[in-house]
Amino acid sequence: MKTLMFGEFPESVRRSWGVPWSAAREREFRAMLALVSVGSRLVPERLRMIPEARAALAI
């Protein structure tokens, strides 16, 4: 979970917060992003949003 959470922050922020980051962790983060991207395309659109969001967008 930390990888996904801290992966979006710039290196300078991670460094100032004392979050260890390595090339291996960066690869893990990129792989997780790819997995989420592919996974989200496999889930039907009507299930990707909570009902309130769908209602607000009139989908």
FIVEXZA-334471 format. One record per residue (C-alpha): z, x, y; residue in one letter; chain. Coordinates in Angstrom, 1 decimal. Layout:
! residues N
z Z	x X	y Y	type A	mol A .
...
This chain:
! residues 59
z 0.0	x 0.0	y 0.0	type M	mol A .
z 0.8	x 2.8	y 2.4	type K	mol A .
z -2.7	x 4.2	y 1.9	type T	mol A .
z -4.3	x 1.0	y 3.1	type L	mol A .
z -1.8	x 0.6	y 5.9	type M	mol A .
z -2.0	x 4.1	y 7.3	type F	mol A .
z -5.6	x 4.8	y 6.5	type G	mol A .
z -6.9	x 2.9	y 9.5	type E	mol A .
z -4.8	x 4.9	y 12.0	type F	mol A .
z -6.3	x 8.0	y 13.6	type P	mol A .
z -5.1	x 11.4	y 12.2	type E	mol A .
z -3.2	x 12.1	y 15.4	type S	mol A .
z -1.1	x 8.9	y 14.9	type V	mol A .
z -0.4	x 9.7	y 11.2	type R	mol A .
z 0.6	x 13.2	y 12.2	type R	mol A .
z 3.0	x 12.1	y 15.0	type S	mol A .
z 4.6	x 9.6	y 12.6	type W	mol A .
z 5.0	x 12.2	y 9.9	type G	mol A .
z 2.7	x 10.5	y 7.4	type V	mol A .
z 1.3	x 13.0	y 4.9	type P	mol A .
z -2.4	x 12.7	y 4.5	type W	mol A .
z -4.8	x 14.7	y 2.4	type S	mol A .
z -8.5	x 14.7	y 1.4	type A	mol A .
z -7.5	x 13.0	y -1.9	type A	mol A .
z -5.6	x 10.3	y 0.0	type R	mol A .
z -8.6	x 9.8	y 2.3	type E	mol A .
z -10.9	x 9.4	y -0.8	type R	mol A .
z -8.4	x 6.9	y -2.3	type E	mol A .
z -8.5	x 5.0	y 1.0	type F	mol A .
z -12.3	x 4.9	y 1.1	type R	mol A .
z -12.4	x 3.8	y -2.5	type A	mol A .
z -10.0	x 0.9	y -1.8	type M	mol A .
z -12.1	x -0.2	y 1.2	type L	mol A .
z -15.2	x -0.2	y -1.1	type A	mol A .
z -13.4	x -2.2	y -3.7	type L	mol A .
z -12.2	x -4.8	y -1.1	type V	mol A .
z -15.7	x -5.1	y 0.2	type S	mol A .
z -17.3	x -5.7	y -3.2	type V	mol A .
z -14.4	x -8.0	y -4.2	type G	mol A .
z -14.7	x -10.2	y -1.2	type S	mol A .
z -18.3	x -10.8	y -1.9	type R	mol A .
z -17.4	x -12.0	y -5.4	type L	mol A .
z -14.9	x -14.6	y -4.1	type V	mol A .
z -16.5	x -17.9	y -3.1	type P	mol A .
z -16.5	x -18.3	y 0.7	type E	mol A .
z -14.4	x -21.4	y 0.6	type R	mol A .
z -11.6	x -19.4	y -1.1	type L	mol A .
z -11.7	x -16.5	y 1.4	type R	mol A .
z -9.9	x -18.5	y 4.2	type M	mol A .
z -6.8	x -20.5	y 4.3	type I	mol A .
z -7.4	x -24.3	y 4.7	type P	mol A .
z -6.2	x -24.2	y 8.4	type E	mol A .
z -8.8	x -21.5	y 9.3	type A	mol A .
z -11.6	x -23.4	y 7.6	type R	mol A .
z -10.6	x -26.6	y 9.4	type A	mol A .
z -10.5	x -24.8	y 12.8	type A	mol A .
z -14.0	x -23.5	y 12.1	type L	mol A .
z -15.2	x -26.8	y 10.7	type A	mol A .
z -16.5	x -25.1	y 7.5	type I	mol A .
